[in-house]
Amino acid sequence: MLTVRNLAVACFVLGRLVAAEPAADWPQFRGPTGQGVATGVKPPLEWSPTKNIIWQSAMPGAGWSSPVVSGGKIFLTAAIPGEAGNPALTALGLDAATGRIEWRTEIFPADESPPLRSHERNSPASPTAIVDGERVYFYFGHHGAACLDRAGKILWRNPRLRFDPVAGNGGSPILAGDRLVYVAECATAPGIVALDKFTGKTVWRAPRALPPKMKFSFGTPLLIEAGGRAQIVVPGTGAVVALDPKDGREIWRVRYARDSSLAPRPVFAHGLVFVSAGYLRVELLAIRPDGEGDVTDTHVAWRLTKGAPHTPAMVVVDEELYAVTDTGLASCWEAKTGKVIWQERIAGNYSAAPFAAEGRIYFLNEEGTTTVLKAGREFTPLATNALGETTLASAAVAEGAVFIRTAGNLFRIGERGR
């Protein structure tokens, strides 16, 4: 029987699907579903500085936000040095075919962007933009958020998100219906905030329920549909919570170590939410998201520590869950049970989230080298692709190509003629 509540959920999810970008686009952090899976796209298997580089474009300023690709355009952020060394927080619009910067919009000028303390591996422009049709949303943490059209015109700007981050801003915003949702991880009064996506005004604010020991985190939420309703799953310090998109009400929570400070975005598959949490000791949890209240003791399907990633997010392909630790231990588990299938070392240190495409898993390390593995129950390396440039940003996959941002450049990698 279709109840009023179920009808509301169906309309909410349908609204999301209608507004969704085509599968060949990469409109938000970690792609169309936010989970690092590219569909309808055939990225190359191999590349090098002299092979399969369609173009290389120098990027102004600094930033570790990932590129997003939509309708032949690329949107990116950068912190460009300005007055007295303060950064001008800037949105960039590029032509995906050529890499040419078509427009540059200064959202928060240098005199509005006083630098605050930040982790040495962070940047003033780390959160990734998100595209919704003709609108592009940009978030700069405690400096504020803005909505631009695809030509770079500011539609609204909200510089009043002020909070006191401990290690800078890292998590990216998401869209949940007509809400733009971000996580304000800070020293005092941390919480999750929803803005009206049409006006930029605050709609609701959900405080963190647990007083954290570690006062910073870089988690990006994930919107799912489970238990007959839409949920915003938010990893954070001390606990992962699920919130109602309409009003920010907490649906369920799972507690973990109170010293946890995490980065990976959750993934959702096979009826389970996978969350990796921890600082000194990292733990991977598989959670059934159909509970109410504190479900720590009732809804954790399995948990493990070896191979749990501290920074890179995970990816699910078919029945398997894949991850890599910061130090290069790659793992494959049975998603439903947590049983280890294989664990092997791959070269380098890792911050970027992996992505899956064409039956392969792509792991991009901080030295700019991508190790490509065949997805499956055997550890099968297929290629090792070195760019020779430092990167902490996750790749985007669209238009048959891989887009990688390094410390100084943006690359389009693909086979010519596609």
Buried (B, 14 or more C-beta within 10 A) or exposed (E): EEEEEEEEBBEBBEEBEEBBBEBBBBBBBBBBBBBBBBEEBBBBBBBEEEEBBBBBBEBBBBBBBBBBBBBEBBBBBBBBEBEEEBBBBBBBBBBBEEBEBBBBBBBBBBEBBEEBEBBEBBBBBBBBBBBBBEBBBBBBBBBBBBBBEBEBEBBBBBBEBEBBBBBBBBBBBBBBBBBBBBBBBBEEEBBBBBBBBEEBEEBBEBEBBBEBEBBBBBBBBBBBBBBEBBBBBBBBBBBBBBBBBBEBEBBBBBBBBBBBBBBBBBBBBBBBBBBBBBBEEBBBBBBBBBBEEBBBEEBBBBBBEEBBBBBBBBBBBEBBBBBBBBEBBBBBBBBBEBEEBBBEEBEBBBBBBBBBBBEBBBBBBBBBBBBBBBBBEEBEEBBBBBBEBEBBBBBBBBBBBBBBBBBBBBBBBBBEEE
